[in-house]
Structures are given as C-alpha cells and as structure tokens.
Amino acid sequence: MAELLCTDLRQVVRELQHSRNGVTVITEDGCVYEANYVILSVSIGVLKSDLISFRPFLPRWKMEAIETCDVMVYTKIFLKFPHKFWPCGPGKEFFIYAHERRGYYTFWQHMENAFPGSNILVVTLTNGESKRVEAQSDEETLKEAMGVLRDMFGPNIPNATEILVPRWWNNRFQRGSYSNYPIISNHQMFQNIKAPVGRIFFTGEHTSERFSGYVHGGYLAGIDTSKALLEEIWKERKIESQNHLLEPLLALTGSLTLTQTEAVSSLHKCDIPTRLYLSGKLGLPEAIL
Ligand SMILES: Cc1cc2nc3c(=O)[nH]c(=O)nc-3n(C[C@H](O)[C@H](O)[C@H](O)COP(=O)(O)OP(=O)(O)OC[C@H]3O[C@@H](n4cnc5c(N)ncnc54)[C@H](O)[C@@H]3O)c2cc1C
C-alpha cells in the first residue's frame, strides 16, 4: 500500500479484486498492485458509475446505500467581458434573474470583490440545468447567458469574450459535484456508505455524516478512515504475533489436529476485519456485514 500511495499517482483505477487476504488494484494502463488494504476515496458519483469494478461485487447492503444517496450537480459558469456593465461597490455582489423555467441562469455573482478588474461574471446552475448545459456546446450556452444578461441590462452590453463551462456530471472522475443525502436518509444509511467491505475502506465527503458535501467533510472523513484502518492493522498484527507464539506451543503439546491449527491461522488472517467490525471496535456501532 505504501508503494501505491507514494509513487503511483495519476493512475486510473479500474478494478479492485478483493479477498480475505488482500486487495489487487488494476489500473487503466494494465498495472497491477497488491495491497493488504485499500482506502477508496472516489466520489459517490464514481461509486455509482461503472468506472471501478469490484471482484467480487460489493454486497447488496453497500450497493443499496450507494444507490440511495443522490448526487448534486453544481455548475459555476464563468464569463469574461471587455468591461463591467453591472452594479459594483459596497453591498453589491449578487443578482438574481427570474425566469419561468426553474433554475434558468438564476444566480449571478460578479468577481470584482475577489478579483478586482477581472471583469468576470459567474452564473450558478444546478442539477437538471447543469446537465442540460453540459450536453450542449459552449457557444450555445454563451448565447443563452447573453440573452439573460441582455434581458437584465439591455441590448447594448458587450458580448463575453471567454466562457468556461465546467462539466462535473460528464467528468468520469466526478460524475457530479457532491453527495446529497435524501431527507429520509437515516444513520444506518451513512454507516453503510462508510462501512468497509472486507479490506476495502471507504472515505470521502459522502462518508461524513456531519459534513457531507463539504471539503471539511472529506478531510475529517479521511482522518476517521485512516484511524479505523490503522487500528485494524494494529489488531491484526497483535493477533498474528500472539498466534506465532501460540502455534509452536500447540504443535508441541499435540493437543490440536492440523485442521484445528489451520483454523486458528485462518481466523487471524482472514476474519479480523469482519470480527473487529462486528464488535464495533472500528467505531462503527452496528454490524451490517
Ligand atoms: C462547483 C463546486 C463548488 C463547490 N463548493 C464548495 C464549497 O464552497 N465549500 C465546500 O466545502 N465544498 C464545496 N464543494 C464540494 C467539494 O468540492 C467536495 O466536497 C470535495 O471535493 C470532496 O472531496 P473528496 O476528497 O471527498 O472527493 P473528490 O474531490 O471528488 O476527490 C476524489 C478524487 O478521486 C479521483 N478519482 C476518481 N475516480 C478515480 C479512479 N478510478 N482512479 C483514480 N482516481 C480517481 C478524482 O479524480 C478525485 O481527485 C464544491 C464542489 C463543486 C463541484
């Protein structure tokens, strides 16, 4: 795992093969990495997509939780102009456009406070409108936005000279902007989204019950998940070392058959994540495996 973390950035993960003994990570360019554990921090949108295959498949409780959590698409479109034509100064930063179509270029903001002299306007679109605009050309979007601005400021305003339309929905590494838990979601759903599956641990803003959707949610979830994983590794090592001491003694006494000794071995090698998880020692109160 250390090798994967330290030296192999910018790889696209396409498959995770997991077993009781470890995880094999296969990347788009065909590289194969072996790891004892994996922390998967891709977005909820990516988890919903087919970018990463799991072998074997994720269990049903996990898939259901991932499917139930919605993805929000949040698009800030940037327009650069040759000069300002909007109101600036103290207390003026946002303006709103009302249109019969809900969410049609509604929220506008100028960048003069943050970047004086940049002559940039930002318009925010969400969900349905985001997806619609992502599917069309930037020229079409520019035409629509200019139509809205001329509606508000009159026909003589200049055309924007540049436009930037982020495509978070179509970006295969994002598939949306952030998680949006449905109102009916409960504690169990959060637990299921963040719960590890065998040796695969999950993290990211969508695994933060308090701060899902935010950068600090992602940050805090990362700390929690790392702690849970370290705790598990530590417990596994402790049991392994105990077992190394125990096995020769058991062999000497001859009190165990070979099958029984193997059973002890396989317990500490294979079932530790599940057992710790079931016992609630990973900070996850309920057993859901
Ligand atoms: C327009 C917009 C505005 C926002 N505004 C705010 C704000 O004001 N305040 C705020 O707190 N939050 C805001 N957010 C949300 C914030 O950006 C997210 O909550 C945060 O980025 C989540 O971090 P994360 O690490 O969980 O996931 P991500 O940032 O999605 O990181 C996941 C990483 O995994 C990589 N990845 C995905 N698939 C693969 C793969 N198969 N192989 C390898 N790598 C892969 C991705 O490239 C990405 O780098 C905004 C988001 C958007 C889109």
PDBQT file of the ligand as one rigid body, heavy atoms in Angstrom, charges set to zero:
ROOT
HETATM    1  C1  LIG A 301     -18.649  23.751  -8.266  1.00  0.00    +0.000 C 
HETATM    2  C2  LIG A 301     -18.416  23.217  -6.867  1.00  0.00    +0.000 A 
HETATM    3  C3  LIG A 301     -18.431  24.077  -5.798  1.00  0.00    +0.000 A 
HETATM    4  C4  LIG A 301     -18.204  23.606  -4.510  1.00  0.00    +0.000 A 
HETATM    5  N1  LIG A 301     -18.198  24.494  -3.477  1.00  0.00    +0.000 NA
HETATM    6  C5  LIG A 301     -17.879  24.080  -2.255  1.00  0.00    +0.000 A 
HETATM    7  C6  LIG A 301     -17.750  24.995  -1.181  1.00  0.00    +0.000 A 
HETATM    8  O1  LIG A 301     -17.948  26.196  -1.353  1.00  0.00    +0.000 OA
HETATM    9  N2  LIG A 301     -17.430  24.518   0.042  1.00  0.00    +0.000 N 
HETATM   10  C7  LIG A 301     -17.186  23.202   0.263  1.00  0.00    +0.000 A 
HETATM   11  O2  LIG A 301     -16.844  22.837   1.390  1.00  0.00    +0.000 OA
HETATM   12  N3  LIG A 301     -17.310  22.298  -0.716  1.00  0.00    +0.000 NA
HETATM   13  C8  LIG A 301     -17.641  22.694  -1.975  1.00  0.00    +0.000 A 
HETATM   14  N4  LIG A 301     -17.737  21.780  -2.984  1.00  0.00    +0.000 N 
HETATM   15  C9  LIG A 301     -17.646  20.351  -2.666  1.00  0.00    +0.000 C 
HETATM   16  C10 LIG A 301     -16.216  19.864  -2.521  1.00  0.00    +0.000 C 
HETATM   17  O3  LIG A 301     -15.513  20.153  -3.716  1.00  0.00    +0.000 OA
HETATM   18  C11 LIG A 301     -16.253  18.359  -2.261  1.00  0.00    +0.000 C 
HETATM   19  O4  LIG A 301     -16.998  18.096  -1.095  1.00  0.00    +0.000 OA
HETATM   20  C12 LIG A 301     -14.848  17.804  -2.067  1.00  0.00    +0.000 C 
HETATM   21  O5  LIG A 301     -14.077  18.000  -3.215  1.00  0.00    +0.000 OA
HETATM   22  C13 LIG A 301     -14.926  16.335  -1.774  1.00  0.00    +0.000 C 
HETATM   23  O6  LIG A 301     -13.631  15.836  -1.621  1.00  0.00    +0.000 OA
HETATM   24  P1  LIG A 301     -13.377  14.273  -1.732  1.00  0.00    +0.000 P 
HETATM   25  O7  LIG A 301     -11.921  14.068  -1.493  1.00  0.00    +0.000 OA
HETATM   26  O8  LIG A 301     -14.343  13.517  -0.917  1.00  0.00    +0.000 OA
HETATM   27  O9  LIG A 301     -13.722  13.876  -3.255  1.00  0.00    +0.000 OA
HETATM   28  P2  LIG A 301     -13.128  14.388  -4.623  1.00  0.00    +0.000 P 
HETATM   29  O10 LIG A 301     -12.694  15.817  -4.509  1.00  0.00    +0.000 OA
HETATM   30  O11 LIG A 301     -14.125  14.018  -5.666  1.00  0.00    +0.000 OA
HETATM   31  O12 LIG A 301     -11.800  13.512  -4.789  1.00  0.00    +0.000 OA
HETATM   32  C14 LIG A 301     -11.840  12.210  -5.353  1.00  0.00    +0.000 C 
HETATM   33  C15 LIG A 301     -10.591  12.021  -6.205  1.00  0.00    +0.000 C 
HETATM   34  O13 LIG A 301     -10.607  10.703  -6.753  1.00  0.00    +0.000 OA
HETATM   35  C16 LIG A 301     -10.146  10.756  -8.088  1.00  0.00    +0.000 C 
HETATM   36  N5  LIG A 301     -10.679   9.588  -8.802  1.00  0.00    +0.000 N 
HETATM   37  C17 LIG A 301     -11.953   9.325  -9.132  1.00  0.00    +0.000 A 
HETATM   38  N6  LIG A 301     -12.045   8.141  -9.761  1.00  0.00    +0.000 NA
HETATM   39  C18 LIG A 301     -10.773   7.642  -9.833  1.00  0.00    +0.000 A 
HETATM   40  C19 LIG A 301     -10.210   6.444 -10.370  1.00  0.00    +0.000 A 
HETATM   41  N7  LIG A 301     -10.965   5.495 -10.947  1.00  0.00    +0.000 N 
HETATM   42  N8  LIG A 301      -8.874   6.269 -10.285  1.00  0.00    +0.000 NA
HETATM   43  C20 LIG A 301      -8.089   7.189  -9.682  1.00  0.00    +0.000 A 
HETATM   44  N9  LIG A 301      -8.569   8.355  -9.139  1.00  0.00    +0.000 NA
HETATM   45  C21 LIG A 301      -9.903   8.557  -9.222  1.00  0.00    +0.000 A 
HETATM   46  C22 LIG A 301     -10.725  12.055  -8.627  1.00  0.00    +0.000 C 
HETATM   47  O14 LIG A 301     -10.009  12.484  -9.770  1.00  0.00    +0.000 OA
HETATM   48  C23 LIG A 301     -10.540  12.979  -7.413  1.00  0.00    +0.000 C 
HETATM   49  O15 LIG A 301      -9.260  13.570  -7.445  1.00  0.00    +0.000 OA
HETATM   50  C24 LIG A 301     -17.963  22.219  -4.291  1.00  0.00    +0.000 A 
HETATM   51  C25 LIG A 301     -17.935  21.347  -5.381  1.00  0.00    +0.000 A 
HETATM   52  C26 LIG A 301     -18.164  21.831  -6.655  1.00  0.00    +0.000 A 
HETATM   53  C27 LIG A 301     -18.119  20.885  -7.831  1.00  0.00    +0.000 C 
ENDROOT
TORSDOF 0
